[in-house]
Amino acid sequence: MRKKADFPQKICLHCQKPFSWRKKWARDWEAVRYCSERCRSAPKLTSAAEE
């Protein structure tokens, strides 16, 4: 069994936090961009909204 620290990580495009590989994403890990449904469905941030 692999340790959680050994799994690949990505940065969520919405919240900018790191998230790790999960078994349910095994087939399409390359296409995963968000850490959760909440981040995926949240309104897109613009540079004006961030300031």
N, C-alpha and C positions, 0 to 999 in steps of 0.2 A: 504494500500500500504506500502511496506517495504522501509526503507531508504537504500540507497546504502551502507552505513556502516554496515548494518546488513547482507549483502550477504556474502557467504563463499569466501575465497580468496585462491589463490595458487601462487607459484613462477614460472615464466617462466623458462624453462630449458635452453633457449638460452640467453636471455638478463638479467636474474636474477632479474627482476622487478616483483612486485606483480600485479596480475590482479584479477578482481572480476567475480563472476558468471554472466552469461548472459542467457537470456531466450532461445536463439538458442542452447545453450549447455545443456539444461535441461535434455535431454534424456541420454546424455553420459558424464556428468560432471566428473565422475571418470576417464574417458579415456583422458580428455583434459590435455595437457601438455604444450602447447605454447599459448602465449597471442594473437598472430596474424598469419595470413598467411605468412607474411614476416619472422617472427621468425621460423615458421615451415619449410619453404622452404630454409632458409639460410643454408650455409654449416656448418657442425658440427664443433664446436670448440674443439681443442685438448689442452692438457696441454702445449705442446711446442709452440703452436700458441698464447696462452694467455700471455706468457712471453715476 
